């Protein structure tokens, strides 16, 4: 497999498999962003290139990384025994530059983010977050290792926020979800099928599936599935019309977990945790 630097259609690193033709585009300085994934001869991810071109704006597209929270906190404030800290929506990892290197097995890249002055102002913990992003034919594997490098127990949540290109939101559908879900806009439990019927109008639901979740786009003739592994085994589906995309996201916890404690992950001093997910192209 090959890793090269490209300037078009925007500056990025391209990691490709000449055998399958599959490739990744990665922009480490923009939040360790996977900005493109071509598999089976198609680009699978959506990227708002105009918005991406403005570094003052958050990215809408690719696969942003959510850490140390998923979603937001009441008032945008993280309250801890150490004090009160401002915390942006989805945390800070998606806004900071990451380091990147090829993986030793030649199948992908490693992306790394560590605590620094910019993170300690929002989150008073010394951490290391490393992603391993691997390509296999028609498969994208993303695993994260979170390590507590400090001397205090470290709470966190983790998630991925991939935007998948959709030809027609009116006909796209999801399979493998449980009958009930949480509407994250209202905080109320609701019927999953009724929520999915509103995909073309905009939805934000969270569910705990017991199997792989499939995204089918009949108008494009494409399909893929997300395989989750605990503790990264909650699934968020989000659409934002008129953007031609839908997000199929693995999360470790619901919104506000660092405040409510629900499914909040914790690491003792020196401890680490691995979280992983896999996307498989079906058509």
N, C-alpha and C positions, 0 to 999 in steps of 0.2 A: 504494500500500500504506500501511497505517496502523499507527502505534506508539502505544499507550495504556497507562496504568498501571491495573492492576486490584487489587482487594483480595480477591476470592473466586475460587476456593476457598482461596487463600492469596495473600499479596502477591507480585505479579509484574508484568512488562511483557509485553504481548501485541502481537505483530506479525502483522498479518493481510492477506490478499489478498482484497478484496471480490469480485473476479471469480470466483475458484475456490472461495472459502470456506476455503481452507487457512490455518492459523495456527500460530504458534510462541508458546510461553510461555517466558520467560527470567527467571532470578533472578540478576543479576550479583553480588550480595553473597554468594551461596552457591557460590563457585567458578566463576562464569561459567556456571552451569548452564542448559542447555536442559531445562526440566522438562516440556514438552509439545510434541507435534507432531500436529496434526490435519490429515489429508489424505484426500481422497475421502470426506469425511463421517464419518471414524472417528478416534478418538484412537489413535495408533500406539505411544506410549510407555507404559511402566509406571512408576508412582511410588508408593512406600510413603509415603503422606501422614502417617501417624502418626510414622514415624521422621523424616521431613523436618521435622516440626514441632518437633523437639528439636535445636537448633543444636549441642549437644554431641556429636551422633552424626554419622557420615559418612552421606551420602545413599545410599539404595538406590533408584535409579530415574533417569529422565531420561537425560542424556548427560554424565556426568562427564568432565573432561579429565585425562589422565594426563601429567604432566610434573614433573620431568625424567627420571623413570624409568617403566617399565611393570612392574607386578608389584612384587616386593620384592627386597631385597639380603640376603645372608647376615648374620644378626645385626642387620639393620636399620641397617647402617653403610656409608657411602660412603667408601672409602679412596682418597685422592688424594695427589699430591705435596705439596699444601698442608696435609694432615693427615687426620684421621678425623672424619666428620660423621654425625650421626644422620639417617636418611632414612626417612620413613614409607612404608608400602605405597602404591604408585602415585604417590609424590611429594607435593608440597604444593599444586599448582595448584588441585585440586578443593576445597580447604579455605579458600582466601583470597578476599577480595572483589576483584572485577574492575571496571574502568570499562566503560561501554557507550555507544555512540552509533549513530544510524542510518547506514547506508551511503549514500554519495552517489548511487549508482545507484537507490536506493529499493527495492531488492529484499530487504533484510534488515538485520542489525545487525552492528557490529564490537564485539568484546570484547577488552579489553587488560589484561595483567598485566605488571608490571615488578618487577625486583629491589627489595628493601627489607630492612630489618633482619630481618624474619621469615624471608625466603628465604635471606639470606646466612648465617644461623646453621646452615643445613642444606646449602647449596650455594654455594660461594664464588665465584660468577660473576655478573657484571652482565649482565642479559639483558632483552629485551623479547619478549613472546609476544602475538601478536595473532591472534584468530580472526575470520574473516568467515563469517557464517552467512546463507545465501541460500535463499529460497523460490522455486520455480518450480512450476507445476501438477504435483502428485504427485511432486515432487522436493525433497529437502533436500540442499543442498551445504554442506560445511564445509571450509574451508581454513585452514591455520595458517601464519603466518610467524614464524620464530624468528630473533632477531637477537642477536649477541654484541656487547654494548656495552662490554666490558672489554678488557684488554690481554693476556689469556691465552687459549690455545685452550680452547674450552668443549665438553665431552662431554655428550651428552644422548640420551634416547629420547623418543618422543612416541606417544600413542595416544588413542583415544576409547573410551568404555565405555557405549554406548547399551543401555538395557534396553527390549526390545520386549514389549508385552503379548501373551500367548498364551492362547487359550481352553482348549487341551488339550495338555499336554506329551507325552502318550502318542501322539498322532497327528501332532504337528508334525514337520517334516523340513527338512533342508538339502540343497541341490543345488549342484554346481559345485566341490566340494572335491576335492583329490587323494586317492589311495587310502591314503596314509600320512600320519600326523600325529604330533604330540608331545603326550603326556598330561602337562600341566603339574603335576599333582599328584605324579607319580612321576618325571618327567624322562625317561621311556622312550618310544621310538618305538613306535607301535602302528597297528592297522588303524582307519581312519577310520570305516567303517560300523559296526564293533563299538562304537566310542565313542558314535556317534550313537544307537545302540539304547538307550543308558543315559541319554538326555536327561532322562527323567522321574525318574531317580534322582540326577541331578547330575553334570555333566561340566565339564572345564576343558581344552580342547584348543587347540592352535595349529597352523596349517597355512599353507602358501604356495601359494595357488591361482593358476592361470594365467588365470582368467576370473572374471566376476562370480559372487558367491555369493548364492544365493536362500534365503530363509526362507519356508516355506509352512506355514500354519495352517489345514488343511482344516475344522476344526470351526467356525472363524469365517469361513471363505471369504475369507481374506486372504493376500496374498503381497507380498513386497518383495525387492529385491536391493541388494547393496552392490557398488559399483564402486570398485576401489582403483587408486591410482597410486603407483609407486615414488617415494620409499622407504617410503611408508606402505602397504605391500602385503602384510603378513602379516595373518592373520585369526585371531581368538580367538573361540571359542564357549564360553559359560559358562551353566550353569543352576544354580539354587539352590532346589530344591523345599522347601516347597510354594508358593513364590512363583510366580504365574502369568505367568512371563516367561522370555525367553531373550535373552542378549546376543550380538550379532553385531558384533565390534569390529575396527576397523583399528588395527594396531600397526606401529611401525617396526622393532621388535626384540623378541626373546624376553625373558623374565624374566632379570634379573641381567646385562643387557648392559653396564652401566657397570662391572661387575666383571670379566666374562669377555672383553669386547671384541667379542663376536659381534654384528655389525651395529650397533655403536655409532656414532652420528653425531657429527661434530666440526665446530665452526665456529671459524675463525681470528678474530682481533680485527677487529671491524667487519663481519664477514661475516654473511650471512643465508641462510636456507633456507626454501622453501615446501613444504608437505605438504598433500595434498588428498584428499578422498573424497566419494562421492556415494551417497545412498540414493534409490532409485526405487520408488514404489508400483506394483505390478503388478495388484493386486486389493484 
